[in-house]
Amino acid sequence: MTPPTPATSATPAESAGPAPLAGPAGAAPSRPSFVETITVYLRPRVLIVMFLGFSAGLPLALSGSTLLVWMRETGVDLGTIGLFALVGTPYTLKFAWAPVVDALDVPVLSRLLGRRRGWLVLTQLLLIAAIVGLALCDPAKAPGLVALGALLVAAASATQDIVIDAFRVESLPENEQAAGMASYVAAYRIGMLASTAGALFLVSGFEAAGLGKAAAWTWGYVTMAGLVAIGIVTTLVATEPAASARAMHDPAHAAGSPLRRVTVAAVGAFSEFLTRENAALILAFVVFFKFCDAFAGAMTAPFVIDLGFSRNDYAAIVKGVGLAATLVGGFVGGTLARAYPLVTAMWIGALLQSGSNLVFAWQAVVGVKLWALTVSIIVENFTAAIGTVVFVAYLSALCQSPLHTATQYALLTALAAIGRTYLSAGAGYVAEASGWVTFFLLSAVAAIPSLVLLAWLQGKGHFAALAESAAAKRSVQDT
């Protein structure tokens, strides 16, 4: 129900904002006022993240669902269309080339704009070229060429995600990470909406204006390519993160051949993380935190249809009410993470997202009632969004070296996807064997490993150490 962990990112590096939420171990957390909690969303850093979120969400459907509609309308067979699911591979494997983004600078652009912004402009220009190239293809005559074009769009989009994530982590202080992510998710969804419903309405409008079907699709995609300019303008308005600017002149970044620098970045990202105290526990926690949510989410759509609702009922509630609940939940999650220490926000998110699975058990008992389905979808999307935003704030806090931000964040999100993609793969067999009520009860129980690990890490002082690191980082920024 929630978008990928976004994936996800960016803001300009301005001098520090308000005091950290949690100071060094033993210090009392500084609670911001209500006005400060709300106005954080209007800060330039957070607004930059929001606009970059739109740029990140826009390309996803252009190589996915919108493209499949175009292909089907031109008569491409369903077997070929099904194979286009493989076009999304770059989003899964993007961690493999994240070290390139960390280690290498873009000629000319990095010198003029900085390390992260240079990469952002490059990926955005590549996105425009790839989308226009895809627009000029004919799915009926050359599906192979369309597949190549879609793969290039996905690869450029995934690379932009890598850079945005690094840019956001390095630009935002710890107490703005969740707010930045909430804004990012909201704009990401709007970008997806623009490239799905917006693109389809646009194509229909071009046809109504007298263009043929092929020309209408071409100009629809060219218009979508033009919207990438929003990301370019945002990047030019932003400023380079201070941490990235310092890292650009670090001997560890600038020395050696390109291949050696990429190798050092990849090895350094792993070793820097794995040598931390409680590294194994942290990695296990990353895998399991969203597991209960993903386990239930894998079967939500089949459950609704199996219960007796029509697909139109489901689509209308999920796309309408569910989207609104996701957006509100994201902003609530950002507010929680700003108003409370990170560990408190993590507890709230973990308990809410596990408890929301019980609502679907209740739905199974209530049966086919639209008002009940509306309540269930609102609760699920709202709580899942809160959990996602605070979780991303936590992942961001784990990326502490500007030499390895892109690589470490890409690796952490890949680990988080294990629970969503692989551990949840057996959900259907569990549902079939247990029945819906028991299945959703078990999905709530699946949160126990993450809750145990959360308590353990808290007891080990892990979150206090992250707070100290955030305070030290802010101190460096202030000077």
Disulfide bonds with the S-S distance in Angstrom:
none
